[in-house]
Amino acid sequence: MCITVTFGEGPQNSSYVYVDSETPLIESFSVNSPISDIRLYDTLISILRSANLAMYMPGDCPPLVAKAEVIQHLPTGMIEALGSPRVVTSGVELVECIANG
């Protein structure tokens, strides 16, 4: 399923969130064409806070979580492969982590 998230008018202000789940609970999601609007990243922080969720992406950025207690639930193999998780608490902090690894 694809959800279009728009902050403003026109396609340049939209990102596309793809949800992968066949159950009522979301198993995973991805963000395609992320826009630079900080509200998108604040929304992603809200999603991370909603459950035991981690965000990861290609590159040198470690897994990101919004709650420290989530770290204990992450698979050891994930941490070994991607690095020590980092707690992020705001959209601004999330953008900084993505940009700087």
Secondary structure, DSSP 8 states (H G I E B T S, - for coil): -EEEEESSSSGGGEEEEEEE-SSSS--EEEEES--S-HHHHHHHHHHHHTTT--B--SSS---EESSGGGGGGS-HHHHHHH-S-EE--SHHHHHHHHHH-
